[in-house]
Amino acid sequence: MSIEIQWKIPLSKQKRIPREFFRRDPQTVAQQLLGQRLVRQVEGKRLSGLIVETEAYLGVIDKAAHSFGGRRTKRTETMYADGGTAYVYLNYGIHHLFNVVTDSTDVPTAVLIRAIEPTEGLERMQTNRPAARNVIDLCNGPGKVAAALEIDRSHDQRDLVTSDELFLEQVLAPTSRIVRAPRVGVDYAAEWARRKLRFYLRGSPFISRK
């Protein structure tokens, strides 16, 4: 199944995505983040890539979400922040995963950034991910995105609208069709594992292989 998404707000190159963009439901944000640029500033240099794959997490009703059932712990507190906040956690004690909090304060929903197409700072990204076989393998998975862009728990709660180190830029509405598919790696979530809450750009070689 595929769907067409059209921007209602004009986009221009290297313009920050505004707060209002994030203060919407996670499915809408997950789709409209596709084609936009994730930027990490490190020592005055930009590491960036165009977002090609996302996953939406629907909060208290979503069995795959950390905030399912209203769970509110030290780890999940960030999900209750205002839209446009970075939610970064360590998955299975190994990989950092970068999420964008959506909707308004106390509505704990988020979008996981699963894959990006690297555009700036590739040499440093390759240094950060020496196991990457090629440029396509650099950021084609959520753990790879965080490792390549040097995103870790220190970036949890970072305001993506005002931060100079980690933010998102408006580029263009995606010209490819957006594909909607089941999420990956959430088999524990019963029927919620089959919900089509993963979105990616059809034809992109940079999406995750799972």
C-alpha positions in Angstrom: 0.0 0.0 0.0 1.3 3.5 -0.8 0.0 7.0 -0.2 0.7 10.5 -1.5 1.6 13.1 1.1 1.5 16.8 0.2 3.0 19.6 2.3 0.6 22.4 3.3 3.5 24.7 4.4 6.0 25.9 1.8 9.5 24.4 2.3 12.8 26.0 1.6 16.3 24.7 1.7 18.1 24.8 5.1 15.1 26.2 6.9 14.5 24.8 10.4 11.3 22.7 10.8 9.1 24.7 13.1 7.4 23.6 16.3 4.0 23.4 14.8 5.2 20.7 12.4 5.9 18.4 15.4 2.7 19.2 17.3 0.6 16.8 15.3 -0.2 13.1 15.4 2.8 10.7 14.9 1.5 9.1 11.8 1.3 12.5 10.0 4.7 13.6 11.3 6.3 10.2 10.4 5.2 10.5 6.8 6.0 14.2 6.4 9.5 13.8 7.9 10.4 11.7 4.8 12.6 13.8 2.5 13.6 16.2 5.2 17.1 16.6 6.5 18.5 15.4 9.9 21.5 17.5 10.9 24.1 16.9 13.6 26.7 19.6 14.2 30.0 18.2 15.5 33.0 20.5 16.1 31.7 23.0 13.7 31.0 20.5 10.9 27.7 19.2 9.7 26.8 15.5 9.5 23.5 15.1 7.8 21.2 13.0 5.7 17.8 13.0 4.1 15.3 10.9 6.1 14.0 7.9 4.0 12.4 5.7 6.6 10.4 6.3 9.8 8.2 4.5 12.3 5.3 6.0 14.3 4.6 5.1 17.9 1.1 6.0 19.1 1.6 6.4 22.8 -0.6 5.0 25.6 -2.8 2.8 23.2 0.2 1.4 21.3 1.6 -1.9 22.8 4.9 -1.3 21.0 5.4 2.2 22.5 7.5 2.7 25.6 4.6 4.8 27.0 1.9 2.1 26.5 -0.7 2.2 29.2 0.5 5.5 30.5 3.9 4.2 31.6 5.9 7.1 32.9 9.4 6.3 34.1 12.8 8.1 34.1 13.4 6.5 30.7 10.1 7.4 29.1 9.6 10.8 30.6 11.0 12.5 27.5 8.1 11.1 25.5 5.8 13.4 27.5 7.7 16.5 26.4 6.5 19.0 23.8 6.6 18.1 20.1 10.0 18.6 18.6 12.0 17.1 21.5 14.6 14.4 20.9 14.0 11.1 22.6 17.1 8.9 22.6 17.4 5.6 24.3 19.8 2.6 24.4 18.2 -0.4 22.8 19.2 -3.8 24.4 22.2 -2.0 25.9 23.9 -1.8 22.5 22.5 0.7 20.0 21.2 4.2 20.6 18.0 5.0 18.8 16.9 8.5 17.8 13.2 9.5 18.0 11.3 12.7 17.5 8.6 13.4 20.1 5.3 14.5 18.5 2.0 16.0 19.5 1.8 18.2 22.6 3.1 18.1 26.2 1.8 15.0 28.1 0.8 13.2 24.9 3.6 10.6 24.8 3.9 9.8 21.1 7.0 9.7 18.9 8.6 8.9 15.6 11.6 6.7 15.2 14.1 7.7 12.5 15.0 4.3 10.9 17.2 5.4 8.0 18.7 8.3 6.2 20.5 9.0 2.9 23.9 10.5 4.0 24.5 13.9 2.4 27.2 15.7 4.4 30.1 14.6 6.5 30.4 11.2 5.0 34.1 10.8 5.8 33.4 11.3 9.5 30.4 9.1 9.4 32.6 6.3 7.9 35.1 6.8 10.7 32.2 6.5 13.2 31.0 3.3 11.5 34.1 1.5 10.3 32.1 -1.7 9.8 29.9 -0.1 7.1 30.5 -1.8 3.7 29.7 1.3 1.6 27.8 4.6 1.8 24.4 2.8 1.5 25.3 0.7 4.6 26.2 3.8 6.6 22.8 4.8 7.9 20.3 2.1 6.7 19.0 1.2 10.2 18.1 3.2 13.3 21.2 2.1 15.3 23.4 3.0 12.3 21.9 6.5 12.1 22.7 7.3 15.7 26.2 5.8 15.5 27.1 7.6 12.2 25.8 11.0 13.5 27.3 10.6 17.0 23.9 10.7 18.7 23.7 9.2 22.1 21.9 9.5 25.5 23.4 12.9 26.0 21.1 14.2 23.3 17.9 12.9 25.0 15.5 15.8 25.7 17.4 18.1 23.2 15.0 20.7 21.7 15.2 20.0 18.0 13.7 23.4 17.2 16.3 25.5 19.0 19.4 23.3 19.3 22.6 24.1 17.4 23.9 20.5 17.7 20.9 18.4 16.6 18.0 19.6 14.5 15.9 19.0 11.4 15.7 21.1 8.2 13.0 21.5 5.6 14.0 20.4 2.2 11.3 19.3 -0.2 8.2 17.3 -0.1 9.0 13.8 -1.3 8.6 13.3 -5.0 8.5 9.5 -4.6 5.4 7.7 -3.4 5.4 7.0 0.3 5.0 3.3 1.2 3.3 2.2 4.4 4.3 -1.1 5.9 4.3 -3.0 9.3 6.9 -1.9 11.8 10.1 -4.0 12.4 11.3 -5.7 15.6 8.1 -5.3 17.7 6.8 -8.8 17.6 6.1 -8.6 21.4 3.4 -6.1 20.7 0.8 -8.7 19.5 -1.7 -7.2 17.0 0.2 -3.9 17.2 3.2 -5.5 15.5 1.1 -5.8 12.3 -0.1 -2.2 12.2 1.3 -0.4 9.1 3.1 2.3 11.0 6.4 2.2 9.2 6.9 4.6 6.2 9.6 4.8 3.6 10.4 6.3 0.2 9.7 3.8 -2.5 12.8 3.1 -4.6 15.4 4.5 -2.1 18.4 2.2 -1.7 19.1 3.7 1.7 16.1 2.1 3.6 16.8 -0.6 6.2 17.2 -4.1 5.0 14.8 -5.7 7.5 
